Amino acid sequence: MEFTEKALVLKVGRFRENDVWLKLFCAGRGVITAFAFGGSRSRRRFCGCLDQLVLATFRIGTSRRGAYNVLQEGELLQAFPGLRADTRKIGLVAHCLKFVEAVQLGQEGARQVFDLLLETLTTLETQALGAEMLPLLFKAKLTFEQGLAPDLALCVRCGRPVSSHGPWDHVCADEDWRRLAFSVERGGLVCGLCDDVQAEPLCLGSVRVLEWIGRSRPADWPKLKLEPDMRRELGRVVDRFVAWHLGLRWENGTYRKI
């Protein structure tokens, strides 16, 4: 069997003297591993395509017994030179690539995430985005697009509209800092009548940001400005949400299954 796929190279490694293996994120098939035999010395078949963080169209076959994928040739589409020239941005990109790899996307739902990742890279190449912001936004958006978007309108315990059933923990003069509660396990907000549910405190401003993330695209992300306290609050909730629903936790520079 042979197929042609547009793919982003997530990871590259060598085995033997001239052979290369690649972890590819394919638009139509999700994350796969493929081998380029003789790839390290073949300039005609794979010119510029066998490096991490390149977008290419690959023609891919399988071994005789169908045990593994074999790259036949590749055509370079995009090398993201603006990212490669900035070590800080490369670090942010590596975080996103590791998350995509850890999620272990298959064919179903791959196209949405592929487009999300590609738009994220294109946006980051031309615009500035804080190191604290990109992992938070990318993780949240990818997780929401896997059918795990939280319910931010109705109480996940009783089904009542959250905004009409106080009291909340306390109310500040600025309504953006009104305290709400978010149940990581149930995947949404809980109202003041359901205080028996274990939940994370969350200010109204953070709830609005979560709603905005669900509607936004990566091209919108550089516009977002958050105070440090709100950023930490959102980071804590998103990290716990990802750990609970996807079974992934960021530890020692990589994502680990829990």
C-alpha positions in Angstrom: 0.0 0.0 0.0 1.2 3.5 -0.8 -0.2 6.9 0.1 0.7 10.6 -0.1 0.3 12.8 2.9 1.0 16.4 4.0 2.9 16.1 7.3 4.8 18.0 9.9 8.0 16.4 11.2 7.8 16.2 15.0 11.0 14.3 15.7 14.0 12.8 13.7 16.5 10.1 14.7 19.2 8.0 13.0 19.8 4.3 13.0 22.7 2.6 11.2 24.9 4.9 9.2 22.6 6.3 6.4 19.1 5.6 7.6 16.7 7.9 9.4 13.4 7.5 11.3 10.8 10.2 11.6 7.8 10.9 13.8 5.3 12.5 11.5 2.0 14.3 12.2 0.0 13.7 9.1 -3.0 15.8 8.3 -5.2 12.8 7.4 -3.7 10.0 9.6 -2.5 11.6 12.8 0.9 10.7 14.3 2.9 7.9 12.6 6.5 6.7 12.5 8.2 6.2 9.1 11.7 5.1 8.0 13.8 6.8 5.3 16.3 4.2 4.3 19.4 5.9 2.9 17.8 9.2 3.8 20.9 10.9 5.2 22.7 10.7 1.9 19.8 11.1 -0.5 19.5 14.7 -1.6 17.2 14.1 -4.5 14.4 12.2 -2.8 14.3 14.1 0.5 15.9 17.5 -0.1 15.3 19.5 3.1 12.5 17.2 4.3 14.3 15.2 7.0 14.6 17.8 9.7 12.4 18.5 12.7 9.9 21.3 12.3 9.4 21.1 8.5 6.2 20.8 6.6 6.4 18.5 3.6 4.4 16.3 1.3 5.6 12.7 1.7 5.0 9.6 -0.5 4.9 6.7 1.9 4.8 3.0 1.4 5.0 0.0 3.7 7.5 -2.8 4.2 6.9 -6.1 2.4 5.0 -7.6 5.4 3.3 -4.3 6.2 5.1 -4.0 9.6 6.2 -0.4 9.2 6.0 2.7 7.0 8.8 3.5 4.5 9.3 7.0 3.1 9.7 7.0 -0.7 10.2 10.7 -1.3 9.4 14.1 0.0 8.7 17.6 -1.2 9.5 20.5 1.1 6.6 22.9 1.6 7.7 25.1 4.6 10.8 25.2 6.8 9.7 28.0 9.2 13.0 30.0 9.1 11.6 32.7 11.4 11.2 30.1 14.1 14.5 28.4 13.6 16.3 31.7 14.0 14.8 32.4 17.5 15.9 29.9 20.2 13.2 31.2 22.6 10.4 30.5 20.0 12.0 27.0 19.2 11.5 26.2 22.9 7.8 27.1 22.8 7.3 25.1 19.6 9.0 22.1 21.2 6.5 22.2 24.0 3.6 22.2 21.5 5.1 19.3 19.5 5.6 17.2 22.6 2.0 17.7 23.5 0.7 16.7 20.1 3.0 13.6 20.2 1.8 12.7 23.7 -1.9 13.0 22.9 -1.3 10.2 20.3 -3.8 11.4 17.7 -5.1 8.8 15.3 -6.9 9.5 12.0 -10.1 10.7 13.7 -9.8 14.3 14.6 -6.3 14.7 13.2 -7.2 17.3 10.6 -8.5 19.8 13.1 -5.4 19.5 15.3 -3.1 19.6 12.3 -4.6 22.9 11.2 -4.4 24.2 14.7 -0.7 23.3 15.0 0.1 24.7 11.6 -1.6 28.0 12.4 0.1 28.2 15.7 3.5 27.8 14.1 2.7 30.4 11.4 1.5 32.9 14.0 4.5 32.4 16.3 6.9 32.8 13.4 5.7 36.3 12.6 4.4 37.6 16.0 5.5 37.6 19.7 3.7 35.5 22.2 4.8 35.1 25.8 6.4 31.9 27.0 3.8 31.6 29.8 0.9 32.0 27.3 1.5 29.7 24.4 1.6 26.3 26.2 -1.5 27.3 28.1 -3.5 28.4 25.1 -2.3 25.5 22.8 -3.1 22.8 25.4 -6.5 24.2 26.2 -7.5 24.7 22.6 -6.3 21.2 21.5 -8.0 19.6 24.5 -11.3 21.5 23.8 -11.2 20.4 20.1 -11.0 16.7 21.2 -14.6 17.0 22.3 -13.7 18.0 25.9 -14.7 21.6 25.9 -16.0 22.5 29.4 -19.5 23.6 30.1 -19.3 27.2 31.2 -23.0 28.1 31.2 -24.8 25.4 33.2 -23.9 23.8 36.5 -22.4 20.4 35.8 -23.9 19.1 39.0 -27.5 20.3 38.9 -28.0 21.8 35.4 -29.0 25.2 36.5 -27.5 28.4 34.9 -24.4 29.1 36.9 -24.7 32.9 36.8 -28.2 33.0 38.3 -27.6 30.8 41.4 -25.2 32.5 43.9 -23.9 33.1 46.3 -20.3 32.7 45.1 -17.5 32.5 47.6 -17.1 36.3 47.6 -17.7 39.2 45.3 -15.2 42.0 44.6 -16.0 45.5 43.5 -14.9 44.6 40.0 -17.1 41.8 38.8 -14.2 40.3 36.8 -12.9 39.0 40.1 -16.1 37.4 41.3 -15.2 34.0 42.5 -16.7 30.9 40.8 -15.9 27.2 41.0 -14.7 24.8 38.3 -15.0 21.0 38.6 -12.1 19.5 36.8 -13.5 16.0 37.1 -17.0 16.9 35.8 -15.6 19.3 33.2 -17.4 22.6 33.9 -18.6 25.2 36.4 -20.7 24.5 39.5 -23.2 26.8 41.0 -23.4 28.1 44.5 -26.1 25.6 45.4 -23.8 22.7 44.8 -21.0 23.3 47.2 -20.7 19.6 47.9 -18.8 19.2 44.6 -15.0 19.4 44.8 -14.0 22.3 42.6 -11.2 24.8 41.8 -11.8 28.5 42.6 -12.0 30.5 39.4 -12.6 34.2 38.8 -15.2 35.4 36.3 -12.4 36.9 34.2 -10.8 33.5 33.9 -14.1 31.9 32.9 -14.4 34.5 30.1 -10.9 33.7 28.9 -11.8 30.0 28.7 -14.8 30.9 26.7 -12.7 33.1 24.4 -10.1 30.3 23.9 -12.9 28.0 22.7 -13.9 30.6 20.0 -10.4 31.9 19.1 -7.8 30.8 16.6 -4.0 31.0 17.1 -3.9 34.2 15.0 -6.0 35.8 17.8 -3.7 34.8 20.7 -1.1 37.6 20.5 -3.9 40.0 21.4 -4.6 38.4 24.8 -3.1 40.1 27.8 -3.5 38.5 31.3 -2.5 39.6 34.7 0.0 37.2 36.4 -2.6 36.0 39.0 -5.1 35.2 36.4 -2.5 33.5 34.2 -1.5 31.3 37.1 -5.1 30.5 38.0 -5.8 29.5 34.4 -2.6 27.5 34.1 -3.5 25.5 37.2 -7.0 24.7 36.0 -5.9 23.8 32.5 -3.1 21.6 33.7 -5.4 19.7 36.0 -8.1 19.5 33.3 -5.5 18.0 30.8 -4.2 15.6 33.5 -7.7 14.3 34.4 -9.2 14.0 30.9 -6.1 13.2 28.7 -4.0 11.5 31.4 -1.0 13.8 30.6 1.2 15.8 33.0 4.2 18.0 32.2 7.2 16.8 34.2 10.9 17.4 33.7 10.5 18.9 30.2 8.2 16.3 28.8 4.6 15.0 29.0 4.1 11.8 31.0 1.2 9.5 31.1 -0.4 9.3 34.5 
